[in-house]
């Protein structure tokens, strides 16, 4: 019963994932798309969109913002009722202003992450 009150992923997810071709030896790179705007246009080289496999076999989506001035990396766990599409701009700003690398992720069942 408590899970029904605590689990509020945005529905539908606020973003989609697209694969774009990379160089032959690098494989495909993921890109985050929300509505009509495409994320990562200006700083695509500094942002990695990843699918990570959990111990339980679920795939969760994560974003990693690389800041060349960073000496630290922050792991950001967003709150309930949000997903990476909604947090993307905040993550970008935090990484720049705090001069840190920043990694954020969606929980299983949130955004385009699999599972519950």
Long-range contacts (C-beta under 8 A, 24 or more apart in sequence): 6-80, 7-80, 7-109, 7-116, 8-80, 8-81, 9-81, 9-83, 9-107, 9-109, 9-110, 9-111, 10-81, 10-82, 10-83, 10-85, 10-86, 10-110, 10-111, 13-83, 13-85, 13-110, 13-111, 13-112, 14-83, 14-84, 14-85, 14-86, 14-111, 15-39, 15-83, 15-84, 15-85, 15-88, 15-111, 15-112, 16-112, 17-49, 17-51, 17-61, 17-112, 32-63, 32-84, 32-85, 32-88, 34-85, 34-88, 39-85, 39-88, 43-92, 47-92, 52-105, 54-108, 54-115, 56-108, 56-115, 58-108, 58-113, 58-114, 58-115, 59-113, 59-114, 60-105, 60-106, 60-107, 60-108, 60-113, 60-114, 60-115, 61-105, 61-106, 61-111, 61-112, 61-113, 62-103, 62-104, 62-105, 62-106, 63-88, 63-91, 63-103, 63-104, 63-105, 64-101, 64-102, 64-103, 65-91, 65-92, 65-95, 65-101, 65-102, 65-103, 66-101, 67-95, 67-96, 67-99, 67-100, 67-101, 67-102, 69-99, 70-95, 70-99, 70-100, 70-101, 71-99, 72-100, 72-101, 73-100, 73-101, 73-102, 73-103, 74-98, 74-100, 74-101, 74-102, 74-103, 75-103, 75-104, 76-102, 76-103, 76-104, 77-104, 77-105, 78-104, 78-106, 82-110, 83-110, 83-111, 84-111, 85-111
